[in-house]
């Protein structure tokens, strides 16, 4: 099956760039009573599929199974308990890449995505500020505000979802405050009096 889908214009790349980028994009380390623990990866590229077969995630003791390819913009979720995860997050549009044998520490730890010895991505999260503290047992996950944001910075993570996170889906978009000064409508003066009486 993989051989038939490998090559130019097909989902599995015959070769890929020397240092493809895959991002740790969402972490549910201490779900509420109806949630389930998970780590989500995303391929931020808009053009390159990435074969992550055999890559590892240190911190949860996971080796990614053969044949795992992330298409451009695609997400994959790795879970502590597949049955509990599917009960907490029903829906057919979530790609679960496998179960890990470790656990995510409730107080924080370092997650390291490795391709052999190359560190592809690394996040050291915490349940304490400056990290968003709502993720510590109250339901929301840690969601990276954008796949191209520096995920080493606590300020680039948010706890915006009210449903336990968005595993396998696009992260909840943060609300950007409107800081632009209001403009004066045409036909009005700055004082609000009409510029013309016609």
N, C-alpha and C positions, 0 to 999 in steps of 0.2 A: 504494500500500500504506500509506504513512504517513497519507494523508488519511483512509483508512478506519479507522485506529486512533487517530485524534486526537479528543479531547474528553472530557467528563465520563465517568468509569467505564472509560476506555480507556487503554492503556499510554502513549501519547504525550500529554503535557499540551497543551491548547490555549494555555494561558499558565502561567507558573510565578512563584513569588515573585521579587521583584526581586533578591535576593541568595541564591540557593539554595546550600546547603553541600554540597560534595563534598570528600572527604578523601583525601590520599595515605596509603595504608594499609599498603603492603608494598613493599619495595625489595630486589631481588636484584642487587646491583651487582658482585659478584665470586664467581660460582658456582664450585663445585667442578668436577672433570672431567666429571661426568655432568649438570651443571645447565645453565641457560640464563638470561641476563639478562632482567629484567622490572621494570616499575613497575605497581603495582595501585592503582586508585581504588575507593572505596566510597561509596555514597549512604547516609549515616547516618539519613536520615529514615524514619519508619515509615509516612508517609502520602503524601509527595510524590514523584512521578516527576520526573526532571530531564533535560532535553534538553541534552547537552553537545556537540552538533554545532558544529564550528568553534572550540571551545576549544583552547588550546595548552598544551603542557608544555615550558617552557623548561628547558634542561639536556640534553634528548634530541632537541630539534628536531622536535617532533611537532605536527601539526595534526590534531585528531580529526575523523574523516570524518562527512559528513552522515548523519542518521538514527540517531545513537548516543544512545540514551535509557537512563538508569539507573533502573530501578524501585526502589521503596522497599527498602532493605537490600541492593540488588544490587551486585555487584563486576564490574569490567572490568579486563582486563590488557592492557598494551601491551608489546610485546616487541622485542628487537633482531633476532631471527631466528626466524620463525614455525615453520619446519621443525624446527630444533633445540629450540625450546620444546615442540612437540607430542611430540617423541621423549622429552624429559626429563620431561614431565608429561602422560602419556596420560590420557584421560578426556573424555567428551563434555560434562561439566558446567562447563567453563571457558570463559567468554566472552572471546575475544581480539578487542580492538577495532582492532588494526592494528600495524604495525611502525614503529619510529622509525629515523631515519637517524643519530642521534648515538649516543653510548655513555655509560654510567654510569661516572664516574671511580672507580677502585679506592681512591683515598685519600680520597674525599669530594667533595661539591659541593652546590650549591643547586639543588633542583628547585622550579619555580614553576608552578602551575596557574593559567592566565589565562582569563577570559571577556572578550575584548576587552582593555581596559586594566585591568580589575578583577582584583586578586589574590584568587583564591578560596582557595588554600591554598599554603603554602610550607614546605619542609623543607630544612635544611642538615645533611646527614648527614656522618659521618666514620668512618674505619676505626680511629680512635684513641679511647681512653677520654676522656670518660665514655660515649661510644657503645659498645654491645656489640661487642667485637672479634672474636667468633666468626664474624661475617658476612664477614670479610676473607679470602675464599678457601677456607674450610674446609667450605662447603656450605650452612649455614643462611642464610636471608634475614633482613632486618630486618622484624619484624612489630610493628605498633602494638598495644599491649595491649588497646585498646578503641577503636572508631570515634569515640567522643566525647572521648577523651583528647587533651591538648595535644601534637600531634606535633612541636612545636618543641623539646620537652624530651627529651634522650637517655634519661632514666629511664623514659619511657613507651614505649620500644621494647625488644623482646626478641628473642633468637635461640633459640627453643624447638624448632622443628621439626627432626627428624632426617632429613627427606626433601627438603631443599632449599627448603622453604617451602610455602606454601599458596595459590599463585596462583589467583584466581578463586573461592576458598572462604573460609569463615570462618577467621580467624586462630587459631593454636594458643593455647588458653587458658592463661594463666600460673597456676601453682600458688600459691594464697594461703596463706601460713603461718597455722596456727591459733595465735593469740596469747591466746585466752581462757583464763582460769584454769579448771582442772577443777572441776566441781561435785561436791558430796557427795551420793552416792546416798541416796534415801529409806530410812530404817531403819538408817543407819550414822551413827556419830559421826565427828567430825573425825579422831579417832585410828584410825579403821577398826574399832573394836569395835562390835558390834551394839548398837543402842539399845534393843532389846527381846529378851528371851530366849524369847519365846513362839513 
